[in-house]
Amino acid sequence: MNIVHLTTKEVIFLMSDKEKIIGQGAYGIVVPYDEKNLIKIYYKKIFDGFYYLNEKKLADEIIRNQRIMEDMLKSSRGVDYENLSRRKQKKLEILERIGLVTGKAFCDDYLVGVLLNYYCEYAEVSNIYG
């Protein structure tokens, strides 16, 4: 699986151009990353950065989230948290095997999203079959 390291400036840039958003759901926004990949940014995990489009707020939020993750691992609920992390990793591996996910996107060693295969040259099923 590919790993992409983004700066806070790059993450803000990707989230800031609302016209480029291809999709938006409960957990992320999808925007073009390059000619072959889309990027799904988990904006719910970095909502202040997304809402304010501010690098400082994004950096502070990432630091806060990393501390929370560390505290969760150290606490009595750390086993549950580790199991959840393993399940998420397995899900990403399955999505990579079927050709949807192509990589992970990190900002300051914090997972902010995933790279998705950009099926831009494919025809929609509804256009092929009536």
N, C-alpha and C positions, 0 to 999 in steps of 0.2 A: 504494500500500500504506500502510495506517495505521501510525503510529508511536506507541507508548505508552511513556512514561517512568515507571518505578516507583521508589519509594524502597526502601531496604533493608528498612524496616519493612513495606511493602506486600508485598514478595516473601516475607518470613518469614511474614506473615499468610496469604498464599495457600498456602504449603507446609505450614502448621502444622495445619490442620483436616483430619485424616486421613479423617474421615467424608464430606467433600465430594469426595474424590478419585474421579473418574469412571473413570479409567484410569491404569495405570502400566506403562511398558515399560522397555526397556533404556536409553533415553536421556532419558525425561521422564515427568512426571506431568501429568495433565490434570484441571483443576478449573474450575468455572464462574467466569467473570470478570464478566459482566453478563448481561442478559436475552438478548442476541443473540450473545454470544461465549463461547467457552471459552478457556482459556489453557493452552498446553503449556509447562511450565517445564522447561528442560534441566537437571535436577538433577545430572546427572553432571558438568556444567561447574562447578557450585557445590556440590559434595557436602558440604563442611564446613558451609556455611550450612544445607543441607538436614538434615544429620545432627544438628547441634547446635541448629538453629533460633535462631541467635545473630546479631544484626545486625553486631556487630564482626567476627566470623569471616567473615561473608558479604562485608563491605566489604573486608577484607584479602585474601580469596580473589579478588575481582574485580580488585583492584589487581595482584595477583600474575599473574593470567591476562592482563591487559592488557600487562604487561611482557614476558611470554613471547611474546605476539603480536608486539609491537614487535621483539623480538630475532629472531624467526623471519623477519620481513620484511627485517631488516638482514643476515641471514646469507646464506650461499651458497645455502641452500635456500629463500630468499625467493620465488623464481619458482614453485616447487612450491606453496608456501603460498598465493600469490596465485591460482594456477590452481584450487586447492581452494576458496578463498573465492568465486571466480567461479562455479564449478560449484554450490556451495550456493545462491548468489544466484539462479541460473537455475532451480534446482529450486523455490525458494520462489515465483518468478514463475509457473511452470507451475501450482503448487498454488493460487496466487491466481486464475489464469485459470479454473480449473475450479471455483472456488467453495469450496475447503476452507480455505485460509489467508486471513485478512482483514488481518493486520498483524504487525508485529514488536514485541516487548517488550524494552525496554532498562532496565538499572539502572546508573546512573553511566556511561552511554555504552558499556555492555557488553551484548551480546545475551544475554539470559537465557531467551528463549522466543519463541513465536509465538502470535498469536491465531487461533483456529479458528472457523469458522462453527458456531453451536450449532443442530444439527438436532433440537432437543428435541420439536418438534411433529410430526415425521415418524414414520411407522409403520415398524417393522422389517420387512425383506423376509420373514423367516420367518413373521411374523404375517399377511402378505398372501397369500403363496403357500404352500400345504401342502407 
